[in-house]
Amino acid sequence: MKMENAIRILAGTMVLISISLAHWVSPWWLLLTAFVGCNLIQSAFTGFCPAENFLGKLGVGKGSCCCSPARGQKG
């Protein structure tokens, strides 16, 4: 999976979790949504993305067998 796609999945998941927790637990969970949104905006301007560092340490975005072309096929 490409790093960009993984970041989008992570951000979307965090927003959905935050909205669910705000609905069922406490409206203060909307601060998590605000944090994710601010982080996406600042990363667009600065190029620094903490989620990218976190996912990179988990091995996301590095080549793996499922991302490489099948044997005998050209890329």
C-alpha positions in Angstrom: 0.0 0.0 0.0 1.3 3.5 -0.8 2.1 5.7 2.1 -0.4 8.4 0.9 -3.3 6.0 0.8 -2.4 4.7 4.3 -2.4 8.2 5.7 -5.8 8.9 4.2 -7.1 5.7 5.7 -5.7 6.6 9.1 -7.0 10.1 9.0 -10.5 9.0 7.9 -10.6 6.3 10.6 -9.5 8.7 13.3 -12.3 11.2 12.2 -15.0 8.5 12.2 -13.8 7.2 15.6 -13.8 10.7 17.0 -17.3 11.4 15.7 -18.6 8.2 17.2 -17.0 8.8 20.6 -18.4 12.4 20.5 -21.9 11.1 19.9 -21.9 8.3 22.5 -19.3 9.4 25.1 -18.5 13.1 25.2 -18.5 16.0 22.8 -14.9 16.7 23.9 -13.9 13.9 21.5 -14.4 16.4 18.6 -11.1 17.8 19.6 -9.5 14.7 18.1 -11.2 15.5 14.8 -9.9 19.1 15.0 -6.4 17.8 15.7 -6.5 15.5 12.7 -7.8 18.4 10.5 -5.1 20.8 11.7 -2.4 18.2 11.2 -3.5 17.6 7.6 -3.4 21.3 6.9 0.0 21.9 8.5 1.5 18.9 6.7 0.4 20.3 3.4 2.4 23.5 4.1 5.4 22.1 5.9 5.8 18.6 4.5 6.1 17.2 8.0 3.6 14.5 8.8 3.8 12.6 12.1 1.5 9.9 10.7 3.9 9.3 8.0 6.7 8.7 10.5 4.5 6.4 12.6 3.3 4.4 9.6 6.9 4.2 8.2 8.0 2.6 11.4 5.3 0.0 11.0 6.6 -0.8 7.5 3.9 0.8 5.5 5.0 2.1 2.1 8.0 -0.2 1.8 8.0 -2.7 -1.0 6.5 -6.1 -0.3 5.7 -9.2 -2.3 2.0 -8.1 -2.8 3.1 -4.8 -4.3 5.7 -6.1 -6.8 4.7 -7.3 -10.2 4.2 -11.0 -10.8 7.0 -13.1 -12.0 7.5 -12.9 -15.7 5.5 -9.7 -16.1 7.0 -6.3 -16.7 6.3 -3.5 -14.2 
